[in-house]
């Protein structure tokens, strides 16, 4: 986490959390969801505006974390901005040597387990975080599986991924349920 973010958290410790205003799609793109986008429906049916500024994306990625409930958030200074997920909290990139990174290029451990869902999407558990293998890297991933450099693939239903990976797709819906 950035030092400036840590300083802001100490200076303003009681800033309310923010829900519904940030989404992450199946490709790992970030979406800003103002009140109008939220009024049109839940994420991902109503995505809002795709964030394309490289500096902002890098800032979000550096300050992206998970809480004890399994809700992923972006620590924006003193405020936690909870993220609505279309699929998993991470999207893994496969390097030619078979190692994995986050979309921001941060290396992660080798897959501990792999799954494929009913749509043929491939997932890997790395460092305790479930992520989707980026679609453009499926050929490299297939080579890793064929060479048995990654664990054998099990089948999984997409709807069971949050339970399997210990994450919440919609923190906003969770808070609304808890009332």
Steps between C-alpha positions, in 0.01 A plus 500: 500500500627848416644704788275794415198271539622376840552861614149597391355203689672617820398863451132418427420164662119519489418562134198290395547215255379538142295231323390457141722765341778277363477178301747251354402301194596153381805641319619691807396843370390756756162673464385823669134481591337831586146529636353489147683176412393345831137603442505309170575171677752288682851436372578365242163558328565872543874553496537877484817650352817304442803646674782535247749737670815291559598696813162450666494132411849453648394686817193277538703183440761599763229566758268207422439263792246274667327527838414223748159444334661427161394837356761656272558874520717784379643703788457855366673709764294461816201346320443139401333478162352151476517331159216327320650195325371352176695181562810459722704759691809446284581428138831320459738557210717206389859575409667286231689308771168406666527731799201714587456869581216734583389736223729756664795267446543392863630139508295241689574143602452204271141376490402292801184376327332550162137480390299538183138618502204409280597775253857372464654779707816397686568604861803465725546538873825688565615632837154418637324720240277360227552660161390448144769426243495785244335383179793618287732270700304178462747347254788542746279369781408195292870426448561517876214257561608262222856496635359436851679808632170613653259286705240292317177685427181431694153606386315778679170683457550873453236574764704311762823698445438751783462219754799315356720811496368663817391825335184706461397609149272780620595670826216746433243216497656347810464826693142543375414147623646571843285812510 
